[in-house]
Amino acid sequence: MAVTLKEVEAIPASYPAAPAGLSTAAAALDEDALWQRLEAYCRVRWTDRQVIWTVEGGGSWEAPLQPSNLNTVEVWESGAWVECTPAASPWGGYDLPGDGPYRITADVGGGDVPAAVSEAFRRLAEYLADEPDRAGVSSYSTGMGGAIEESYDRNPAWVARAMELSGAADLLRPYKRRV
């Protein structure tokens, strides 16, 4: 079976628009950064961009990102990339005939953003924009000695776990990238 060694994904010219109904704080966040974070989790792309994969080994290979329009397949021969036309695989993609390595270039992305993905964007944005005293809080305490005191402890990994803690990961499960 062919193995993908490297994936070079171009940054698209633009990302989909943010969903309507975001709070002022969530709408102020960098939309591109949020889309990049969602896409890192997903195997689906909703805006067009070019992707180049380096693949090694013979056998069946399918593009790990969808939707994909595969443009060229090249094999490394005698110190240069040479275009080739491998047979189609019965599972989609190609049946690569030798060890390669191969360079496969494709246009990836397109289509409408599903409602679940828009909701995942909204949840992630609202979670990251939430007041520091609520988002990612692992403990809370109050004190009544003399003056009322409040303190919050935030897990340092609260931003790293935002996909899970916001509920966005649950909504993106059907689009999750295979590892």
LINKA-V45028 format. One record per pair of residues at least 12 apart in sequence whose C-alpha atoms are under 8 Angstrom apart, sorted by the first residue. I is the first residue (numbers start at 1). GAP is how many residues later the second one is. D is the distance in whole Angstrom. If there is no record, write none. Layout:
i;gap;d
I;GAP;D
I;GAP;D
//
This chain:
i;gap;d
1;56;6
1;57;6
1;58;4
1;59;6
1;60;7
2;53;6
2;54;6
2;55;4
2;56;5
2;57;5
2;58;6
2;59;6
2;94;7
3;52;6
3;53;5
3;54;6
3;58;7
4;49;7
4;50;6
4;51;4
4;52;6
5;48;7
5;49;6
5;50;5
5;51;7
6;47;6
6;48;5
6;49;7
7;44;7
7;45;6
7;46;5
7;47;7
8;43;6
8;44;5
8;45;6
9;40;7
9;41;6
9;42;4
9;43;7
10;39;6
10;40;6
10;41;6
11;38;7
12;35;7
12;36;6
12;37;5
13;35;8
13;36;8
14;33;7
15;17;6
15;20;7
15;31;8
15;32;6
16;30;7
16;31;7
16;97;8
18;13;7
18;100;8
18;103;8
18;104;8
19;99;6
19;100;8
19;102;7
19;103;7
22;100;7
22;103;8
22;104;7
23;103;7
25;101;8
25;104;6
25;105;8
26;99;5
26;100;5
26;102;7
26;103;5
26;104;8
27;98;8
29;96;7
29;100;7
34;87;7
34;90;8
34;91;7
35;86;7
38;83;7
41;131;8
41;135;6
41;136;6
42;130;7
42;133;5
42;134;4
42;135;5
43;21;7
43;22;5
43;23;6
43;132;6
43;133;6
43;134;4
43;135;7
44;21;6
44;22;5
44;23;7
44;65;7
44;131;6
44;133;8
45;20;7
45;21;6
45;22;7
45;63;7
45;64;4
45;65;7
46;63;5
46;64;4
46;65;6
46;66;7
46;67;6
47;61;8
47;62;5
47;63;5
47;64;7
48;59;7
48;60;6
48;61;4
48;62;6
49;58;6
49;59;5
49;60;6
50;55;7
50;56;6
50;57;5
50;58;6
51;54;6
51;55;5
51;56;6
51;57;7
52;51;7
52;52;6
52;53;4
52;54;6
53;49;8
53;50;6
53;51;5
53;52;7
54;47;7
54;48;6
54;49;5
54;50;6
55;45;7
55;46;6
55;47;5
55;48;6
55;49;8
56;43;6
56;44;5
56;45;5
56;46;6
57;39;8
57;41;6
57;42;4
57;43;6
57;44;7
58;37;7
58;38;5
58;39;5
58;40;5
58;41;5
58;42;7
59;35;8
59;36;5
59;37;5
59;38;6
59;39;8
60;29;6
60;31;8
60;33;7
60;34;6
60;35;4
60;36;6
61;28;7
61;31;8
61;32;6
61;33;5
61;34;6
61;35;7
62;29;8
62;30;6
62;31;4
62;32;6
63;30;6
64;113;8
64;114;8
65;43;7
66;42;6
66;43;6
67;41;6
67;42;5
67;43;7
68;38;6
68;39;6
68;40;4
68;41;7
69;37;5
69;38;5
69;39;6
70;34;7
70;35;6
70;36;4
70;37;6
71;33;8
71;34;6
71;35;5
71;36;7
72;12;8
72;31;8
72;32;6
72;33;5
72;34;7
73;12;7
73;13;8
73;29;7
73;30;6
73;31;5
73;32;7
74;28;5
74;29;5
74;30;6
75;25;6
75;26;6
75;27;4
75;28;6
76;24;6
76;25;6
76;26;6
76;27;8
81;22;8
116;55;6
116;56;7
117;54;7
117;55;6
119;49;7
119;52;8
120;47;7
120;48;4
120;49;7
120;51;6
120;52;7
121;47;7
123;43;6
123;44;7
123;45;6
124;38;7
124;39;6
124;42;6
124;43;8
124;44;6
127;35;7
127;39;6
128;31;7
128;34;7
133;19;6
135;19;8
135;23;8
136;18;6
136;19;6
136;22;5
136;23;8
136;29;8
137;15;7
137;16;6
137;17;4
137;18;6
137;21;8
138;14;8
138;15;6
138;16;5
138;17;6
139;13;6
139;14;5
139;15;7
140;12;5
140;13;6
//
